[in-house]
Amino acid sequence: MPPRRVGLLRRYLLSVPPIAYLTRTVAFTATHRYFKPEWSAARNAEAFGASTAPHSHAYRCAVTLSGAVDPATGMAADLAALDRILTEEVVARFADRDINRDLPEYAPGRTLPTGEALCLDIWKRVAARLPAGCRLTSVRVEEDPSLYAEYRGEA
């Protein structure tokens, strides 16, 4: 590459702020069950096994953002703002709740409170509140160390 083009490319690359990823994890305990009232008890048991009975999890929810690193702060996102959003949209919403009973969208006959459904719900709520310059890149909801769902914004 000619030296002039190398210099232009170098100046361009130095002028573009680097993109970083930031993940914050919050925890909450909640109860749920999988049960479709339009199905028979036998069909529910076949599809969902022991999960047809109410049971609790110590959930962990990890939310990852990406953004340009601010040269003044060295941060890709305002961590205090992210913490407020996660406290309001995840912890306050789900902690110590019976998800099926306390959240109308997960009431019997509506959306089953699967890890996948919780990821989509949390994505929608968090993405709508992020400050300009931040992009939500993933939401992960872990029921226990061996089971989690993750959503990355794909349709």
N, C-alpha and C positions, 0 to 999 in steps of 0.2 A: 504494500500500500504506500503511495507517495507520502512523504513527511507532512505535507500540508493537511492531507486527509486524516492522518494519524492524530495531528494536533487538534483538529476539529472534533474528531470522535472522542478524544480524551477530555476536551472541555465539556462536551455534551454529557459524557458519563459522569463527570465530576459535578455537573449542575443538577443532575437528577437525584433527588434524595433516595437513599436506600429504603426498600420496603422490608419491614420486620413483621413477625407474627407474635402475638401476645395471647396467652391462654390463661384464663382465670377459672378456677374450680370452686364450686360451692356445694354444700351438702345439706340434705334434708331427709327426714324420715316421713314416709307416707304409706297409707294403706290403699290397696286396690284389689280388684278381682276381675277376671275375664268371664263374662257371661252374656250371652245374647238371649233376651227374653223370647224372641220369636223361634228359638230352637228348643228342642226337647232337652231334658236333663241329660239324657244319654248322649245326644249329639254334642252338647257342651262339654261333657266329661271326655268324650273321644277327642275333641279338638283342643281342649285346654287342660285336661288332666286335673291335677291338684290345684291349679291356679283358678278354678271356679270358686273356690272358697276365699273369703277375704284374708289377705296376708299383707305384711308390711315389709318394706325394704329401707335400708339406709342408703338412699340414692346419693350419687355424686354426679354433678352436671358440670362439664367442662365446655366453656365457650371460647372459641378462638377468633381473634380479629386480625386483620392485616391493615397496615397503613404506612405511610411515609414517616420515617424517623425525623422528628422535629429537631433541627440542629441546636435549638436553644435549650430544650429539655432532655434530649436524648431518648424520648419516648415516642412510640407509635400511636399511643392512645392515652387519654386522660383516665388513669386507673381509678381515681375517685368516682368519676362519672360512671365507669363500667361497673364498679362495685354497687353503686346506687341502683343501677338498672337491674343487675342480677338479684339484689336483695328484694326489690319490688316485684319483678316479673317472674322470678323463680322461687326464691326462698319463702317470701310472704305468701305467695300463691299456693304452694304445695306443702309446706312444712306442717307436720302434725295434722294432716287432713286425710279424710277418707275421700280419695279422688272421685270415686263413682258417686258418692253422696253429696259432696260439698262443691263440686265444680259442674255446673249444668251441662257443659259440652261433653262430659264423660258419664252422664246419667245413663241408667239402663235404657237400651234401645238406641243410644247415640254412639259416639266414638268409643271404642275400647281403649282403655288407658295403657296401651303397650308402650314400650320404650321408644319405638318408632314414632308413635303418635305424639308422645311428649316432646321428642326432638323437633317435630314439625311445628308444634304449638309454641315452644320456646323460641325457635328460629323467628317465627312471625312477630312475636312480641318484642324480642330483643332488637331485631333488625330495624323495626320501626322507630326505635328510640336512639340509635347510635348517632353520635355527632358526625358532622361532615368530615370527610377524609378517612373515616374508618369503614372497613368492609368486613362483614361477618363471613368467616370462611368455614366454620364448622360448629356444630352443637353435638355434644356426646352426652348421653344419659346412661349411667351405669347403675344397674340394679344390685349387682354384687361384683366382686373381682373377676368372675368368670363370664359375665353377661352384660353386654352394653349394646346400644344402638347409636348410630352416628348419622347425621345429615349434613351434607355439604352444599346444599342449595340447588342441586340438580332437579330438573322438572320430572 
